[in-house]
Amino acid sequence: MDELAGRRCALVGAKIAELGSDDTLTFDAVQLAPLLGLQPPAFMRAVRQGLVYQVFERGIGTDAGTLRVSFRYRARQVILVLDEVGRVLRVG
């Protein structure tokens, strides 16, 4: 298993996000940045520069209670499926 696959597996069950009362999500850059091939300070710079794109979706029907967040930076993408408290259910 390569290092990135190991990081993805290690995140399952970890709480890496906080859901605000206004439906905002705040992520732990230390855990998220390596999934996009970045160190946390470089990740935060890329976010501020608008180079990291994020799409947030709330599950409905059979997926109710889950959140899917996709992050893209250059040619890298990571998709996180979270429960309602910000724990990782799946990493894609």
Secondary structure, DSSP 8 states (H G I E B T S, - for coil): --HHHHHHHHHBT-B-EEE-TTS-EEE-HHHHGGGGT--HHHHHHHHHTT-EEEEEEE--GGGTT-EEEEEEETTEEEEEEE-TTSBEEEE-
